[in-house]
């Protein structure tokens, strides 16, 4: 019985740990967006891009940002990749943890996106 409880506790702790890792670290994400100079295109507040065709990132859904960065990292591989040359080059060196951290940071920022019901 003790073995089963120990295994159950370990499994629960593992799930919590994986969820925390997937959630990302906003402070690390802030350092990464500065390192990769994301503001040069998406605006200093990530809410006012230099070109209207560039997306506003501040306040965007975290899972969307993660998916987009993973797709850019894949590039034109035929498997749901995105083909923007600039973003593909920016995303190529990012690890999964980097992507989670960047997404957590950008999601935490106040944005002007409107959700319609």
Protein Blocks (a to p, Z undefined) as FASTA:
>chain_A
ZZmmmmmmmmmmmmmmmmmmmnopfklmmmmmmmnommmmnopnlpacfbfkbccfehpa
fklmmmmmmmmmnmpnopopafbfklmmmmmmpcfklmmmmmmmmmmpccfbdcdZZ
